[in-house]
Amino acid sequence: MTEKSTEKVEIFGQEYKIKGVGDPQYIHKIAGYVDQKMREIAHSSGIMSQSRIAILTALNITDELHQEQEARKMAEKKLEGEAARLSKIVDEKIGV
């Protein structure tokens, strides 16, 4: 059975204890990413409210996720089309 660990991370000046299964370095990597995004938004927007910065950060990260998902779907469709095209060529070559 996989054991949960608790990692202390700092995000935007606040310390959090994160429980998770898996690589503790991954937890720190993700927390570091959120911290970086929050700091970027705070710097570029001039907003001082932590809750507003957190919400804008969540929206920005969600936008990144959705863009990546759409790009992945498009790549999968392209690969499926290419696979079908190549399969047809192979079938024609071997006389199927």
C-alpha positions as a printed Julia matrix, in Angstrom:
96×3 Matrix{Float64}:
  0.0    0.0     0.0
  1.27   3.46   -0.88
  1.93   5.66    2.1
  0.83   9.29    2.27
  3.38  11.88    3.18
  2.94  15.44    4.38
  5.05  18.12    2.78
  5.42  21.72    3.9
  5.34  24.15    1.0
  5.26  27.91    0.74
  2.93  29.58   -1.72
  2.8   33.35   -1.97
  4.25  33.82    1.51
  1.94  31.34    3.21
  2.99  27.93    4.49
  0.8   24.94    3.68
  0.96  21.3     4.67
  0.09  19.16    1.67
 -0.73  15.48    2.1
 -0.2   13.32   -0.92
  0.82   9.98   -2.3
  3.86   9.86   -4.5
  6.99  11.84   -5.02
  7.4   14.7    -2.5
  9.49  16.57   -5.1
  6.44  16.63   -7.37
  4.36  18.29   -4.63
  7.07  20.94   -4.25
  7.27  21.4    -8.02
  3.51  21.99   -8.31
  3.48  24.32   -5.3
  6.39  26.24   -6.83
  4.47  26.6   -10.07
  1.42  28.01   -8.27
  3.65  30.35   -6.27
  5.36  31.57   -9.45
  2.01  32.19  -11.19
  0.62  34.07   -8.21
  3.7   36.28   -8.05
  3.52  36.98  -11.8
 -0.13  37.99  -11.54
  0.47  40.11   -8.45
  3.37  41.88  -10.16
  1.63  42.47  -13.48
 -1.78  43.44  -12.14
 -0.9   45.46   -9.07
 -3.69  43.69   -7.17
 -3.0   43.4    -3.46
 -5.81  41.07   -2.36
 -4.52  37.51   -1.93
 -7.94  36.05   -2.65
 -8.23  37.96   -5.94
 -4.72  36.93   -6.92
 -5.55  33.31   -6.07
 -8.72  33.4    -8.18
 -6.94  34.99  -11.14
 -4.18  32.41  -10.79
 -6.71  29.58  -10.77
 -8.34  31.01  -13.89
 -4.99  31.36  -15.66
 -3.87  27.84  -14.79
 -7.28  26.46  -15.82
 -6.95  28.29  -19.14
 -3.51  26.72  -19.65
 -4.97  23.29  -18.89
 -7.86  23.69  -21.33
 -5.55  24.95  -24.09
 -3.28  21.94  -23.58
 -6.26  19.58  -23.62
 -7.52  21.09  -26.88
 -4.06  20.87  -28.44
 -3.83  17.23  -27.37
 -7.25  16.44  -28.86
 -6.25  18.06  -32.15
 -2.95  16.14  -32.2
 -4.77  12.86  -31.48
 -7.22  13.49  -34.34
 -4.34  14.31  -36.67
 -2.5   11.13  -35.66
 -5.65   9.04  -36.11
 -6.11  10.49  -39.59
 -2.49   9.81  -40.5
 -2.72   6.25  -39.13
 -5.85   5.6   -41.19
 -4.18   7.06  -44.29
 -1.06   4.94  -43.82
 -3.12   1.85  -43.12
 -5.0    2.38  -46.37
 -1.71   2.76  -48.28
 -0.35  -0.44  -46.74
 -3.59  -2.31  -47.51
 -3.39  -1.15  -51.14
  0.26  -2.22  -51.41
 -0.37  -5.73  -50.09
 -3.67  -6.1   -51.9
 -6.07  -6.34  -49.0
